[in-house]
C-alpha cells in the first residue's frame, strides 16, 4: 500500500490532469468542471446530474460518485494510474465511459 505522501502526490497529479482534460472538453460536451478543496466536480444541466471525484486517504483510493453509483479506484504502479480493479478501467477511461452514458454520446477526453 502507498504511504500517505505517495498517495497524495499521485492523487493530486491524477486529479489535476483529469481537471485540465475536463475543462477542455466541457464546452464541446456542455458540462462544467470545478476542482476545489481536493475534490473534482462535474455538473450537467441536461440531463441533470453531478459527478464527484475525491481522494479517500485512509484507504488510499480515489472515489468516483457518478450516475447513482460509487466507484473505488486503487493505484496501479505498473500502469501509473488509478484503476477500477473490477473492470481494469483507468480513471480517465472510467470518466469517459460514465460521461458517455450520462450524455448519450461518445466522449473522448
N, C-alpha and C positions, 0 to 999 in steps of 0.2 A: 504494500500500500504506500502511496505517496505520503511524504510528510506534509505538514500544513503549508510550509513555504513553497514547496514544489507545486502542490495543488493550486494554491493561489496564483502562482505565476502562469501555469497552464490555463487555468480558468479565465484569468484576466485577458490573456492573449486570445483565447478562443472566442470570448465574448466581444472583444474589440474587432477582430476580423469579421465575425458574423454581423456586428452592428454596421460596419462600413459597407458590406455587401447588401444588407437590407436597406440601408439608406439610399444606395444607388438604385435598387430595384423598386423602391416604394412608389415612385412616380409612374413607372410602367405598369405596375400591378395594383395601384390605388390602395396603399396601406401606409400607416405612419409607424415609425420606429423611434423608441426612446431608450437610451441607455443611461440609467441613473441609479446611484447608490448600489452599484454592483449587480443590478437586475436589468434585463433587457425586455422591453415590452413591444409587442406588435399589435396595433389596433386596426380593426377593419370596420368600415361603415356598412358595406353591402357585400356579402351578408355580414351582419353584425357579429363581432367577436373580438377576442383578445387572446394572444399567446403570451406566455411569460417564460423566460429562461433565466434561471438563477442558480448560483452555486450553493451547494449544501456541504459546508466544510466538514462537519463531524463525520460524514460518511464518504467524503472525497468524491462527490458526484456532481454533475450538472443535472438539474431537473428542468424538464420542459412540461408546461401545462398547456395543452392545445386540444381543442375540439372535445372538451369534457373528459380528457384522459391525461394521465401523468406518465411521463417517460423519464427513466433514470439512466443516465449515461456515465460510464466509467472511463477513466483514462486508459488508452491502449498505447503502451510505449512503442510497440513495433510500428504502429500506424501514425504515431504522433498526433493523435486526435482523441476526442471523447467519442465513445461508441456505445450504441444501444446493443447490449450483448445478445438479446433475443433475436435480432434481425441482422446484426452486423453493420447497420447504417451508422455512418459518421454523423456528427451534429449537423453539418451542412446538408447532408443527404436527407436526414430526418426532417429538418426545417423545410427544405424544398418540397418533400412529399406531403407534409401537412399543409403547407401553403397551397399546393396544387389542389388538394382536397377541398380546402376552405374556399378557394376562388373559382374552382371548376375549370381551371385551365392549367397547362403545364407551366410551372415556374422554374426558371433556372437562375441561380444566383451567381 
